[in-house]
């Protein structure tokens, strides 16, 4: 990527880290740090979605 605005957006986008982590696992063409960041992003996203689902389920039961 050569566009400066695209690079700035990609560093702030969590999906970028997930894609780069997958690329590191599959092809080994990316830096290993992206895999760690991707795992952290995935863990936080999964945890927050479970918490949101539990809160929504408790509101529906009331």
ROMITOR-822451 format. One record per atom (N, C-alpha, C, CB): residue number from 1; residue in one letter; atom name; x, y, z. Coordinates in Angstrom, 1 decimal. Glycine has a CB too. Example, Ala and Ser with C-alpha at 12.3 -4.5 7.8 and 13.67 -1.06 7.14 Angstrom:
<atoms>
[1 "A" "N" [13.2 -5.7 7.8]]
[1 "A" "CA" [12.3 -4.5 7.8]]
[1 "A" "C" [13.2 -3.3 7.8]]
[1 "A" "CB" [11.3 -4.5 9.0]]
[2 "S" "N" [12.8 -2.2 7.1]]
[2 "S" "CA" [13.7 -1.1 7.1]]
[2 "S" "C" [12.9 0.0 7.9]]
[2 "S" "CB" [14.1 -0.6 5.7]]
</atoms>
This chain:
<atoms>
[1 "X" "N" [0.8 -1.2 0.0]]
[1 "X" "CA" [0.0 0.0 0.0]]
[1 "X" "C" [0.9 1.2 0.0]]
[1 "X" "CB" [-1.0 0.0 1.2]]
[2 "X" "N" [0.6 2.1 -0.9]]
[2 "X" "CA" [1.4 3.3 -1.0]]
[2 "X" "C" [0.7 4.6 -0.6]]
[2 "X" "CB" [1.9 3.5 -2.4]]
[3 "X" "N" [-0.6 4.5 -0.5]]
[3 "X" "CA" [-1.4 5.7 -0.1]]
[3 "X" "C" [-1.2 5.9 1.4]]
[3 "X" "CB" [-2.9 5.6 -0.5]]
[4 "X" "N" [-0.9 7.2 1.7]]
[4 "X" "CA" [-0.7 7.4 3.2]]
[4 "X" "C" [-1.9 7.3 4.0]]
[4 "X" "CB" [-0.1 8.8 3.3]]
[5 "X" "N" [-3.1 7.8 3.4]]
[5 "X" "CA" [-4.3 7.7 4.2]]
[5 "X" "C" [-4.7 6.2 4.4]]
[5 "X" "CB" [-5.4 8.5 3.5]]
[6 "X" "N" [-4.4 5.4 3.4]]
[6 "X" "CA" [-4.8 4.0 3.5]]
[6 "X" "C" [-3.9 3.3 4.6]]
[6 "X" "CB" [-4.7 3.3 2.2]]
[7 "X" "N" [-2.7 3.7 4.6]]
[7 "X" "CA" [-1.8 3.1 5.7]]
[7 "X" "C" [-2.2 3.6 7.1]]
[7 "X" "CB" [-0.4 3.5 5.4]]
[8 "X" "N" [-2.6 4.8 7.2]]
[8 "X" "CA" [-3.1 5.3 8.5]]
[8 "X" "C" [-4.4 4.6 8.9]]
[8 "X" "CB" [-3.3 6.8 8.4]]
[9 "X" "N" [-5.3 4.4 8.0]]
[9 "X" "CA" [-6.5 3.7 8.4]]
[9 "X" "C" [-6.2 2.2 8.7]]
[9 "X" "CB" [-7.5 3.8 7.2]]
[10 "X" "N" [-5.4 1.6 8.0]]
[10 "X" "CA" [-5.1 0.2 8.2]]
[10 "X" "C" [-4.5 -0.1 9.6]]
[10 "X" "CB" [-4.2 -0.4 7.1]]
[11 "X" "N" [-3.7 0.8 10.1]]
[11 "X" "CA" [-3.1 0.6 11.4]]
[11 "X" "C" [-4.1 0.8 12.5]]
[11 "X" "CB" [-1.9 1.6 11.6]]
[12 "X" "N" [-5.2 1.5 12.3]]
[12 "X" "CA" [-6.2 1.6 13.3]]
[12 "X" "C" [-7.3 0.6 13.2]]
[12 "X" "CB" [-6.7 3.0 13.2]]
[13 "X" "N" [-7.3 -0.2 12.1]]
[13 "X" "CA" [-8.4 -1.1 11.9]]
[13 "X" "C" [-8.0 -2.5 12.5]]
[13 "X" "CB" [-8.7 -1.2 10.4]]
[14 "X" "N" [-8.8 -3.0 13.4]]
[14 "X" "CA" [-8.4 -4.3 14.0]]
[14 "X" "C" [-8.5 -5.5 13.0]]
[14 "X" "CB" [-9.3 -4.6 15.1]]
[15 "X" "N" [-9.3 -5.3 11.9]]
[15 "X" "CA" [-9.4 -6.4 11.0]]
[15 "X" "C" [-8.0 -6.6 10.2]]
[15 "X" "CB" [-10.5 -6.1 9.9]]
[16 "X" "N" [-7.3 -5.5 10.1]]
[16 "X" "CA" [-5.9 -5.6 9.5]]
[16 "X" "C" [-5.0 -6.6 10.2]]
[16 "X" "CB" [-5.3 -4.2 9.4]]
[17 "X" "N" [-5.1 -6.5 11.6]]
[17 "X" "CA" [-4.2 -7.4 12.4]]
[17 "X" "C" [-4.7 -8.8 12.3]]
[17 "X" "CB" [-4.2 -7.0 13.8]]
[18 "X" "N" [-6.0 -9.1 12.2]]
[18 "X" "CA" [-6.5 -10.4 12.0]]
[18 "X" "C" [-6.1 -11.0 10.7]]
[18 "X" "CB" [-8.0 -10.4 12.1]]
[19 "X" "N" [-6.2 -10.2 9.6]]
[19 "X" "CA" [-5.8 -10.7 8.3]]
[19 "X" "C" [-4.3 -10.9 8.2]]
[19 "X" "CB" [-6.2 -9.6 7.2]]
[20 "X" "N" [-3.5 -10.0 8.8]]
[20 "X" "CA" [-2.0 -10.2 8.8]]
[20 "X" "C" [-1.6 -11.4 9.6]]
[20 "X" "CB" [-1.3 -8.9 9.3]]
[21 "X" "N" [-2.3 -11.6 10.7]]
[21 "X" "CA" [-2.0 -12.8 11.5]]
[21 "X" "C" [-2.3 -14.1 10.8]]
[21 "X" "CB" [-2.9 -12.8 12.8]]
[22 "X" "N" [-3.4 -14.1 10.0]]
[22 "X" "CA" [-3.7 -15.3 9.2]]
[22 "X" "C" [-2.7 -15.4 8.1]]
[22 "X" "CB" [-5.1 -15.1 8.6]]
[23 "X" "N" [-2.3 -14.3 7.5]]
[23 "X" "CA" [-1.3 -14.4 6.5]]
[23 "X" "C" [0.1 -15.0 7.0]]
[23 "X" "CB" [-1.0 -13.0 5.8]]
[24 "X" "N" [0.4 -14.6 8.3]]
[24 "X" "CA" [1.6 -15.1 8.9]]
[24 "X" "C" [1.5 -16.6 9.1]]
[24 "X" "CB" [1.9 -14.4 10.2]]
[25 "X" "N" [0.3 -17.1 9.6]]
[25 "X" "CA" [0.1 -18.5 9.9]]
[25 "X" "C" [0.1 -19.3 8.6]]
[25 "X" "CB" [-1.2 -18.7 10.6]]
[26 "X" "N" [-0.5 -18.8 7.5]]
[26 "X" "CA" [-0.7 -19.6 6.3]]
[26 "X" "C" [0.6 -19.5 5.4]]
[26 "X" "CB" [-1.9 -19.1 5.5]]
[27 "X" "N" [1.1 -18.4 5.2]]
[27 "X" "CA" [2.2 -18.2 4.3]]
[27 "X" "C" [3.6 -17.9 4.9]]
[27 "X" "CB" [1.8 -17.2 3.3]]
[28 "X" "N" [3.5 -17.3 6.1]]
[28 "X" "CA" [4.8 -16.9 6.7]]
[28 "X" "C" [5.4 -15.7 6.1]]
[28 "X" "CB" [5.8 -18.0 6.6]]
[29 "X" "N" [4.5 -14.9 5.4]]
[29 "X" "CA" [5.1 -13.7 4.7]]
[29 "X" "C" [4.9 -12.4 5.5]]
[29 "X" "CB" [4.4 -13.6 3.4]]
[30 "X" "N" [4.3 -12.5 6.7]]
[30 "X" "CA" [4.1 -11.3 7.5]]
[30 "X" "C" [5.0 -11.4 8.8]]
[30 "X" "CB" [2.6 -11.2 7.9]]
[31 "X" "N" [4.9 -10.4 9.6]]
[31 "X" "CA" [5.7 -10.4 10.8]]
[31 "X" "C" [5.0 -11.1 11.9]]
[31 "X" "CB" [6.0 -8.9 11.2]]
[32 "X" "N" [5.7 -11.8 12.8]]
[32 "X" "CA" [5.0 -12.6 13.8]]
[32 "X" "C" [4.3 -11.8 14.8]]
[32 "X" "CB" [6.0 -13.5 14.5]]
[33 "X" "N" [4.6 -10.5 15.0]]
[33 "X" "CA" [3.9 -9.7 16.0]]
[33 "X" "C" [2.5 -9.5 15.6]]
[33 "X" "CB" [4.6 -8.3 16.1]]
[34 "X" "N" [2.1 -9.5 14.3]]
[34 "X" "CA" [0.7 -9.4 13.9]]
[34 "X" "C" [-0.1 -10.6 14.4]]
[34 "X" "CB" [0.7 -9.4 12.4]]
[35 "X" "N" [0.5 -11.7 14.6]]
[35 "X" "CA" [-0.2 -12.9 15.1]]
[35 "X" "C" [-0.6 -12.6 16.6]]
[35 "X" "CB" [0.6 -14.2 15.0]]
[36 "X" "N" [0.3 -12.1 17.3]]
[36 "X" "CA" [0.0 -11.8 18.7]]
[36 "X" "C" [-1.1 -10.7 18.9]]
[36 "X" "CB" [1.2 -11.4 19.5]]
[37 "X" "N" [-1.0 -9.7 18.1]]
[37 "X" "CA" [-2.0 -8.6 18.1]]
[37 "X" "C" [-3.3 -9.2 17.6]]
[37 "X" "CB" [-1.6 -7.4 17.2]]
[38 "X" "N" [-3.3 -10.0 16.6]]
[38 "X" "CA" [-4.6 -10.6 16.1]]
[38 "X" "C" [-5.2 -11.5 17.2]]
[38 "X" "CB" [-4.3 -11.5 14.9]]
[39 "X" "N" [-4.4 -12.2 17.9]]
[39 "X" "CA" [-5.0 -13.1 19.0]]
[39 "X" "C" [-5.6 -12.2 20.1]]
[39 "X" "CB" [-3.9 -14.0 19.6]]
[40 "X" "N" [-5.0 -11.1 20.4]]
[40 "X" "CA" [-5.5 -10.2 21.4]]
[40 "X" "C" [-6.8 -9.6 21.0]]
[40 "X" "CB" [-4.5 -9.1 21.8]]
[41 "X" "N" [-6.8 -9.1 19.7]]
[41 "X" "CA" [-8.0 -8.5 19.2]]
[41 "X" "C" [-9.2 -9.5 19.1]]
[41 "X" "CB" [-7.8 -7.9 17.8]]
[42 "X" "N" [-8.8 -10.7 18.7]]
[42 "X" "CA" [-9.9 -11.8 18.6]]
[42 "X" "C" [-10.4 -12.1 20.0]]
[42 "X" "CB" [-9.3 -13.0 17.9]]
[43 "X" "N" [-9.5 -12.2 21.0]]
[43 "X" "CA" [-9.9 -12.5 22.3]]
[43 "X" "C" [-10.8 -11.5 22.9]]
[43 "X" "CB" [-8.7 -12.7 23.2]]
[44 "X" "N" [-10.4 -10.2 22.7]]
[44 "X" "CA" [-11.3 -9.1 23.3]]
[44 "X" "C" [-12.6 -9.0 22.6]]
[44 "X" "CB" [-10.5 -7.8 23.1]]
[45 "X" "N" [-12.6 -9.3 21.3]]
[45 "X" "CA" [-13.9 -9.2 20.5]]
[45 "X" "C" [-14.8 -10.4 20.9]]
[45 "X" "CB" [-13.6 -9.3 19.0]]
[46 "X" "N" [-14.2 -11.6 21.1]]
[46 "X" "CA" [-15.0 -12.7 21.5]]
[46 "X" "C" [-15.6 -12.5 22.9]]
[46 "X" "CB" [-14.2 -14.0 21.4]]
[47 "X" "N" [-14.8 -12.0 23.8]]
[47 "X" "CA" [-15.2 -11.8 25.2]]
[47 "X" "C" [-16.3 -10.7 25.3]]
[47 "X" "CB" [-14.0 -11.4 26.1]]
[48 "X" "N" [-16.1 -9.7 24.5]]
[48 "X" "CA" [-17.1 -8.6 24.6]]
[48 "X" "C" [-18.4 -9.1 23.9]]
[48 "X" "CB" [-16.6 -7.3 23.8]]
[49 "X" "N" [-18.4 -9.9 22.9]]
[49 "X" "CA" [-19.6 -10.4 22.3]]
[49 "X" "C" [-20.3 -11.3 23.2]]
[49 "X" "CB" [-19.3 -11.1 20.9]]
[50 "X" "N" [-19.6 -12.2 24.0]]
[50 "X" "CA" [-20.3 -13.1 24.9]]
[50 "X" "C" [-20.9 -12.2 26.0]]
[50 "X" "CB" [-19.2 -14.1 25.5]]
[51 "X" "N" [-20.2 -11.2 26.5]]
[51 "X" "CA" [-20.8 -10.4 27.6]]
[51 "X" "C" [-22.0 -9.7 27.1]]
[51 "X" "CB" [-19.7 -9.3 28.1]]
[52 "X" "N" [-22.0 -9.1 25.9]]
[52 "X" "CA" [-23.1 -8.5 25.3]]
[52 "X" "C" [-24.3 -9.4 25.1]]
[52 "X" "CB" [-22.8 -7.9 23.9]]
[53 "X" "N" [-24.0 -10.7 24.7]]
[53 "X" "CA" [-25.1 -11.6 24.5]]
[53 "X" "C" [-25.7 -12.0 25.8]]
[53 "X" "CB" [-24.5 -12.9 23.8]]
[54 "X" "N" [-24.9 -12.2 26.9]]
[54 "X" "CA" [-25.4 -12.5 28.2]]
[54 "X" "C" [-26.3 -11.4 28.7]]
[54 "X" "CB" [-24.3 -12.8 29.2]]
[55 "X" "N" [-25.9 -10.1 28.6]]
[55 "X" "CA" [-26.7 -9.0 29.0]]
[55 "X" "C" [-28.0 -8.9 28.2]]
[55 "X" "CB" [-25.9 -7.7 28.9]]
[56 "X" "N" [-27.9 -9.1 27.0]]
[56 "X" "CA" [-29.1 -9.1 26.1]]
[56 "X" "C" [-30.1 -10.2 26.5]]
[56 "X" "CB" [-28.8 -9.2 24.6]]
[57 "X" "N" [-29.6 -11.4 26.8]]
[57 "X" "CA" [-30.4 -12.5 27.2]]
[57 "X" "C" [-31.1 -12.2 28.5]]
[57 "X" "CB" [-29.6 -13.8 27.2]]
[58 "X" "N" [-30.4 -11.6 29.4]]
[58 "X" "CA" [-31.0 -11.3 30.7]]
[58 "X" "C" [-32.1 -10.3 30.6]]
[58 "X" "CB" [-29.9 -10.9 31.8]]
[59 "X" "N" [-31.9 -9.3 29.7]]
[59 "X" "CA" [-33.0 -8.3 29.5]]
[59 "X" "C" [-34.2 -8.9 28.9]]
[59 "X" "CB" [-32.4 -7.1 28.6]]
[60 "X" "N" [-34.0 -9.8 28.0]]
[60 "X" "CA" [-35.2 -10.5 27.3]]
[60 "X" "C" [-36.0 -11.3 28.3]]
[60 "X" "CB" [-34.7 -11.4 26.1]]
[61 "X" "N" [-35.3 -12.0 29.2]]
[61 "X" "CA" [-36.0 -12.8 30.2]]
[61 "X" "C" [-36.9 -12.0 31.1]]
[61 "X" "CB" [-35.0 -13.6 31.0]]
[62 "X" "N" [-36.6 -10.7 31.4]]
[62 "X" "CA" [-37.3 -9.9 32.3]]
[62 "X" "C" [-38.6 -9.6 31.8]]
[62 "X" "CB" [-36.6 -8.7 32.7]]
</atoms>
